[in-house]
Amino acid sequence: MAVALVALGRVEEASREIAAMLKKEPDYRISKARSWPYKDQTVLDLYFERLRAAGAPE
């Protein structure tokens, strides 16, 4: 949800989504998700860039 909100320019809402997610999963880090198998690295990089914009921890 946060990634889509950032894409729509609704960064403040996206940040609230990240904060809510971190309450449920306090150990979440973008670096952990980097190991996801995904065919198109460009798409994955964009996904992580938007998570960063929303305030997800590295």
TIPA-85872 format. One record per residue: residue number from 1; x, z, y negated of N, C-alpha, C, O in turn. Coordinates in steps of 0.05 Angstrom, whole numbers. Layout:
resi;nX;nZ;nY;caX;caZ;caY;cX;cZ;cY;oX;oZ;oY
NUM;X;Z;Y;X;Z;Y;X;Z;Y;X;Z;Y
...
***
This chain:
resi;nX;nZ;nY;caX;caZ;caY;cX;cZ;cY;oX;oZ;oY
1;16;0;23;0;0;0;18;0;-25;12;-15;-44
2;38;17;-25;56;19;-49;69;-8;-55;72;-16;-78
3;77;-22;-34;90;-48;-38;71;-68;-52;79;-83;-70
4;46;-69;-43;26;-87;-55;21;-79;-83;18;-96;-101
5;19;-53;-89;14;-44;-116;36;-52;-135;31;-60;-158
6;61;-50;-126;84;-59;-143;82;-89;-148;86;-97;-170
7;75;-104;-128;72;-133;-131;51;-140;-152;53;-160;-165
8;31;-123;-154;9;-127;-174;16;-115;-201;0;-117;-220
9;40;-103;-204;48;-91;-229;37;-63;-233;38;-53;-256
10;26;-51;-213;14;-25;-215;33;-4;-204;28;10;-185
11;56;-2;-217;79;15;-207;72;44;-208;80;59;-190
12;57;53;-228;50;82;-229;33;90;-205;37;111;-194
13;14;73;-198;-3;78;-174;14;78;-149;11;94;-131
14;33;59;-148;50;57;-125;67;82;-122;72;91;-100
15;76;93;-144;92;117;-143;75;141;-132;86;157;-117
16;50;141;-139;33;163;-128;29;159;-98;28;179;-83
17;28;134;-89;25;129;-60;51;138;-45;49;150;-24
18;74;133;-57;99;141;-45;100;172;-44;108;183;-24
19;92;185;-65;92;214;-66;74;225;-44;81;245;-30
20;51;213;-40;32;222;-19;44;217;9;42;234;26
21;57;195;12;70;189;38;92;209;44;95;218;67
22;108;215;23;130;234;28;121;262;34;136;278;46
23;97;269;26;86;295;34;80;296;64;84;316;77
24;72;272;75;67;270;104;92;265;120;95;274;142
25;110;250;108;135;242;121;159;248;103;170;229;92
26;166;273;99;187;280;80;214;269;86;231;268;68
27;219;261;111;245;251;118;247;220;115;268;208;121
28;226;207;106;226;178;103;248;170;84;251;181;62
29;263;150;91;284;138;75;284;108;80;280;99;102
30;288;93;59;290;64;62;313;57;81;310;38;97
31;334;72;80;357;66;98;350;68;127;361;53;144
32;331;85;134;322;87;162;306;62;170;308;53;193
33;291;52;152;274;28;158;291;3;159;281;-18;169
34;315;3;149;332;-21;148;337;-32;177;344;-55;180
35;334;-16;197;339;-25;224;315;-40;236;317;-49;259
36;294;-43;221;270;-57;232;278;-86;239;291;-99;224
37;270;-94;263;275;-122;270;256;-141;255;232;-138;258
38;266;-158;239;249;-177;224;263;-203;221;287;-204;214
39;249;-224;226;262;-250;228;272;-260;200;294;-271;199
40;257;-255;179;264;-265;153;275;-242;135;259;-227;124
41;301;-240;133;314;-218;118;306;-218;89;304;-197;76
42;300;-242;78;292;-244;50;266;-229;45;263;-215;25
43;247;-232;63;221;-218;61;226;-188;63;214;-172;47
44;242;-180;81;248;-151;85;262;-140;60;256;-117;52
45;280;-155;49;294;-146;24;274;-142;1;277;-123;-14
46;255;-160;-1;235;-158;-22;217;-133;-18;210;-119;-36
47;211;-128;7;195;-105;15;209;-79;6;197;-62;-7
48;235;-77;12;250;-53;5;254;-51;-25;254;-29;-36
49;258;-74;-38;260;-74;-68;235;-62;-81;237;-47;-100
50;212;-69;-70;187;-59;-81;183;-29;-74;172;-14;-90
51;192;-21;-51;191;7;-44;209;23;-64;201;45;-73
52;232;13;-70;250;26;-90;236;28;-117;238;49;-130
53;223;6;-125;210;6;-151;188;27;-152;182;38;-174
54;176;33;-129;155;54;-128;166;82;-126;152;102;-128
55;193;84;-122;205;110;-121;212;121;-93;218;144;-90
56;211;103;-73;218;112;-46;248;119;-46;264;105;-57
57;255;141;-32;284;148;-31;300;129;-14;290;118;6
58;324;126;-22;343;108;-8;351;120;18;367;108;33
***
